[in-house]
Amino acid sequence: MNMPDLPSVFAAFRDTATHFPDRAFLNVLPETAAIYDIKAGEISYAEAQTEVTRLRIALDNAGYRDGQRVMMLMENRPSFFLWWLALNELGLSVVPVNPDLRLTELSYMIGHAEPVLAVALPGRCDDLRNAAKAVDCAMPVVTPTDALP
C-alpha cells in the first residue's frame, strides 16, 4: 500500500476526510458517554472536519500562531482530538495534561512549557489558573466551549 507523503497529522486527517467523509472518525461507546456525560455514537470524518475547521478559524482569529503551545486538560474525550487537530493545522504544539496532576505538578508544567492558552474541563479551570498564577504566567484558561481570549 502506498502512503501519501503528507506534512502533518492534520494533513493526513484532511486527506482521509476528503476521501471518506461518511466513515466514522470516532465512536463514543455508551459506557464512555455515560462516564463523560457526552453523546454516544459515531462522529464522521465530515462532522469532525466541520468542527476542526470551526476551531481553527476561532484560534486563528484570536491570534494564536505557529510555534506557540496550548495546554489541554480534557481527558480522552472527542473534543480533545478535535482541538488537537485544529491546533496542529495552525502549527501550535499541544501540551497534554494528565488529569491526576496536582497544583505543584501543574505549576511545574506551566513554568517549563510556557503555554499561551489552556483548554480544560470546567472542573479543572481554577486549578490551572491557580497553577499559572503560582509561576507568574498570564496564561488564559478556557473550557472547550468558551470564546477564545
N, C-alpha and C positions, 0 to 999 in steps of 0.2 A: 504494500500500500504506500502510495506517495503522499507524504505530508506536505502541505503548503508551507512555504517559508514566510512566517508571519512575525512581525516585530514585537508583539506584546501579547499578553494574555487577553486583553480587550480585543485585539485584532482577531485572535482565534475565536473568541466568543461571537464577534460581529459576523465573521465568515460563516460560522455554524448557523447563527440566527438567520442569515440571508438565505442559506440553502435549505434549512429545515425549520421554518418559523413555527410550525404547528406541533413540533415534537416537544416533549417535556424537557425543560431545563432543570427544574427542581420538583420534588414531590414531597410534600409535608404529610407524613403519616398521621392518622387520627390521634395516636398516643402522644406524638410530639406536639401536635396542635393543642391538645388539652393541657399539656405541661406549660407551654409558652403562651397560652391564651391567644392563639392566632388561627387563621383559617386553614383547614385541612385541604389537601388536594394538590393537583399539578399546577405548575406555573410554566407556561410555554415559553419557548425562546422569544417569540414575538412579544408576549407580555413583559418578559424580563427586559428585552431591549427597549421597550417603551419607557419603563421605569428608569433604567440606566441612563437613557438619554435625558429624561427629565432631571435626574440628579446631576448629571454632567453639566447641563445648562445652568442649573442653580449654583453649582460650585464655581463655574467659570464666571458667571455674572457677579458672584460675591467676591471675586478677585483671587481665588486660590489658584496657585500656579505650579508648574513643573518643578520638581525638586523639593517641595515642601512635604512635611509629614503630618498625618492625621491619625490620632489615636482612635481606636474603635473598641468599645466595650459593649458588645452586642450579642455575646454568646454565639451559638451556632444557628442563628435564625436566618431565614431567607434574606432579610434586609441587609445582613452583613455582606453577603455575596453581591448583592446589587450595588451597595455603596462601594465595595471593593472594586468592582468593575468600572464604575464611574470615575473613581479616583485614579485607577490605572490608565484609563483613556486620557486623562489630563497629565499623566506623568507624576502624580503625587504618590508618595510612599505611605503604606498602611503600617501603623504600629498596633498590632492586635494586643488586647489586654485580657489576661486571664481574669475571669470574674471573681476568683477567690482571693485576689490580692488585697492587702490592707493598705492603710494610708501611707505608711513609710515606704512600702514597695511601690505604690503608685507614684509617690513623690520622686523616688529614685528614677523610675522610668521617664517621667516627665522631664526631670533635670538633664537626663542624658539624651533623650530623643528630641527635645525642644520642638514639640508639635505646635502647629499654628491653629489647631482645632481638635476638639474631641467630640465624637458622636457616641452617645451612651444610652443605655436603657434608663428610663425615667428614675428608677430607684437608685441609680448609681451616679447621677449627675452631681449631686452635692459632694460625694466622696472625691470625684475628680476635681471639682472646683477647690475643695479644701487642700488636696494634694498639690495642685498647681500653685495655690497661694503660699504653701509651705516652702516652695522653691522659687518664689517670686517670678512666676511665669504667668503672663497675661493671656493664657490660652482660653478662648471661649469654649463652653461646653453646651452642646445641644442634644436633644433627642432626635431619633431618625425622622420625626415628623415636624420638627421645629423649622422655622425660617432660618436661613443661614445668616450669621453676622457679617 
